Amino acid sequence: MKFWDNHTHNYLCNHAKGTVEEYVISAIEKNLCEIGLSDHFPMHLISKEANVEQWAMRMEQFPKYIASCQQVQKKYQDKIIVKVASEVDFTPKSFSNYKIALEPFLDDLDYIIGSVHVIDIDGVGERAVDSPDSFSLMEEVGSNIIYKKYYETNIKMVKTGFYNIVGHCDLPKKFGILPNEEIWEYTLKFLDAVEESDMAIEINHAGFCKPVATQYPDDKIIHEVINRNIPITFGSDAHESRYVGYGFEETYNKLMKYCKKQTSQLVFAKFNKRNIYFQ
């Protein structure tokens, strides 16, 4: 099977390496059929107290990013399908302004990855769930509060109908603090919302390079996703071109074993100009 990678970054986000062309070349070398260029949309609209603006390009850089994606899309069109996309954060407070900011670019995008990196915690304020100080944040307010707020925010994101792919949908586990059984009901409510939407859930391989050392989401959630026939897509979330397509074959084989046990079928999603289709 030839794989595709819907989630990659580049140097513009200030925490990745390499140009968009280097990621495309890496995908060609690894015999992928498709590569999605999906760098972070500027985070300037998120509350300053979350301290995340520096982890994305500036607004004036975004048109140049789109142009560079379209350039390599044309240059390598005979070798690989290149999709132009962006990972766009969601917070309830910033969403309406994000829609306005994205409006001029929607016709250029094949899909939008909706990601929750920042949550608003009562009595604390807006904080990133994957920042280096998130471990101490969980100790301060309790991991259950973090996970509950995280899934509540994801449900709100899904219900907007604006996004196409749910990014790394159990991100708070990044540093190895896993949810307990009490959180499962919130996870199921989140999956209920996705099931009623036209969104896919990505299996994100960046977790293999983090302290948690496994993919997002965990196996239990993946089992539930397959049972519900929720569309799946693969994303390396590569921040270096060498990680494009990382671990996809192993994950695919694992998913096929799940399907045999559950007598289910995988539903793989792809997107073109923000319209979903299946493979």
PyMOL commands that set and color helices and strands:
alter all, ss='L'
color gray80, all
select helices_A, chain A and resi 11-13+20-29+48-50+53-55+59-75+95-108+134-141+143-159+171-175+181-195+205-209+219-227+241-243+248-262
alter helices_A, ss='H'
color red, helices_A
select strands_A, chain A and resi 4-5+34-37+81-89+111-115+118-121+125-128+165-166+200-204+232-235+269-272+275-278
alter strands_A, ss='S'
color yellow, strands_A
deselect
rebuild
show_as cartoon
